[in-house]
Amino acid sequence: MGSGAVAKAFADICLDILAWTAGSEPRFAALKAQAAAKYTDNIHSMAPPAASAQAQEASVAAEIACVLTIGPRAASVLLSESHELTTRGCPAGEMPASRFRHKARIWRERHHTESIEKRHAKGVLDRRV
């Protein structure tokens, strides 16, 4: 097998790996959202009646932040979105792919100031050799 054929085979393997991970990412995101929401519910159920809701939320966010190695603010956002995804409509992981893509696109547009057209143009330029 020549070096060109080996390089082509390696490139194909890389594309297969990328395709597999792209297909797995939504499932992992759904699993993470579900676990975060269930963890929160569990902690709240174990809390003493006099416990402050605000202190509980901060504590849960700190634990999640530590485990995921993200900031507490990002963890709070994750917890909020996890709660929303698991309590409205379909539970995370059971949402139809088209609906999930739509929700993800809306979230992306709200959280990234650069327009989709600019991001697309940049992506096209970045993919060129």
C-alpha positions as CSV (number, residue, x, y, z in Angstrom):
1,M,0.0,0.0,0.0
2,G,1.5,3.4,-1.0
3,S,1.8,6.3,1.3
4,G,-1.1,8.1,-0.5
5,A,-3.4,5.1,0.1
6,V,-2.3,5.0,3.8
7,A,-3.0,8.7,4.2
8,K,-6.4,8.3,2.5
9,A,-7.3,5.3,4.8
10,F,-6.2,7.3,7.9
11,A,-8.2,10.3,6.7
12,D,-11.3,8.1,6.3
13,I,-10.8,6.7,9.8
14,C,-10.6,10.3,11.2
15,L,-13.9,11.1,9.4
16,D,-15.5,8.0,10.8
17,I,-14.4,9.0,14.3
18,L,-15.8,12.5,13.8
19,A,-19.1,11.1,12.5
20,W,-19.4,8.8,15.5
21,T,-18.6,11.6,18.0
22,A,-21.1,14.0,16.3
23,G,-23.8,11.3,16.7
24,S,-22.9,10.7,20.3
25,E,-22.7,14.3,21.5
26,P,-26.5,14.9,21.7
27,R,-26.9,11.7,23.7
28,F,-24.2,12.7,26.1
29,A,-25.7,16.2,26.4
30,A,-29.1,14.7,27.2
31,L,-27.6,12.3,29.7
32,K,-25.7,15.2,31.4
33,A,-28.9,17.3,31.5
34,Q,-30.8,14.4,33.0
35,A,-28.2,13.6,35.6
36,A,-27.9,17.3,36.6
37,A,-31.6,17.6,37.1
38,K,-31.9,14.4,39.0
39,Y,-29.0,15.3,41.2
40,T,-30.6,18.6,42.0
41,D,-33.9,17.0,42.8
42,N,-32.2,14.4,45.1
43,I,-30.3,17.1,47.0
44,H,-33.4,19.1,47.5
45,S,-35.3,16.1,48.8
46,M,-32.6,15.5,51.4
47,A,-32.3,19.1,52.6
48,P,-33.7,20.1,56.0
49,P,-36.9,22.1,55.9
50,A,-35.2,25.2,57.2
51,A,-32.5,25.2,54.5
52,S,-32.4,28.3,52.3
53,A,-33.4,27.6,48.7
54,Q,-30.7,30.1,47.5
55,A,-28.0,28.4,49.6
56,Q,-29.1,25.0,48.2
57,E,-28.9,26.2,44.7
58,A,-25.4,27.7,45.3
59,S,-24.2,24.4,46.9
60,V,-25.6,22.3,44.0
61,A,-24.0,24.6,41.4
62,A,-20.7,24.5,43.2
63,E,-20.7,20.7,43.2
64,I,-21.6,20.5,39.5
65,A,-19.0,23.1,38.7
66,C,-16.3,21.1,40.5
67,V,-17.3,17.8,38.9
68,L,-17.4,19.3,35.4
69,T,-14.5,21.7,35.9
70,I,-16.5,24.7,34.9
71,G,-17.3,27.9,36.8
72,P,-20.2,28.2,39.2
73,R,-22.0,30.6,36.9
74,A,-21.8,28.1,34.0
75,A,-22.9,25.3,36.3
76,S,-26.0,27.4,37.3
77,V,-26.8,28.0,33.7
78,L,-26.5,24.2,33.0
79,L,-28.7,23.4,36.0
80,S,-31.3,25.9,34.8
81,E,-31.3,24.6,31.3
82,S,-31.3,21.0,32.5
83,H,-34.3,21.7,34.7
84,E,-36.1,23.3,31.7
85,L,-35.3,20.5,29.4
86,T,-36.4,17.7,31.8
87,T,-39.6,19.4,33.0
88,R,-41.0,20.9,29.7
89,G,-42.3,18.7,26.9
90,C,-40.2,15.6,26.4
91,P,-37.6,14.6,29.0
92,A,-34.0,15.0,27.9
93,G,-32.9,12.1,25.7
94,E,-36.5,11.4,24.5
95,M,-36.9,14.7,22.6
96,P,-37.1,14.2,18.8
97,A,-33.8,15.1,17.1
98,S,-35.4,17.8,15.0
99,R,-36.9,19.5,18.1
100,F,-33.6,19.2,19.9
101,R,-31.7,20.7,17.0
102,H,-34.2,23.6,16.9
103,K,-33.8,24.2,20.6
104,A,-30.0,24.0,20.3
105,R,-30.0,26.5,17.4
106,I,-32.1,28.9,19.3
107,W,-29.8,28.6,22.4
108,R,-26.8,29.1,20.2
109,E,-28.2,32.3,18.6
110,R,-29.1,33.7,22.0
111,H,-25.7,33.0,23.5
112,H,-23.4,33.9,20.6
113,T,-23.3,37.5,19.4
114,E,-21.8,36.6,16.0
115,S,-24.6,35.9,13.4
116,I,-25.0,32.5,11.9
117,E,-24.0,33.8,8.5
118,K,-20.7,35.1,9.8
119,R,-20.0,31.8,11.7
120,H,-20.9,29.9,8.5
121,A,-18.5,32.0,6.4
122,K,-15.7,31.6,9.0
123,G,-16.3,27.8,9.1
124,V,-16.1,27.6,5.3
125,L,-12.8,29.5,5.3
126,D,-11.4,27.4,8.2
127,R,-12.2,24.2,6.4
128,R,-10.2,25.2,3.3
129,V,-6.6,24.0,2.9
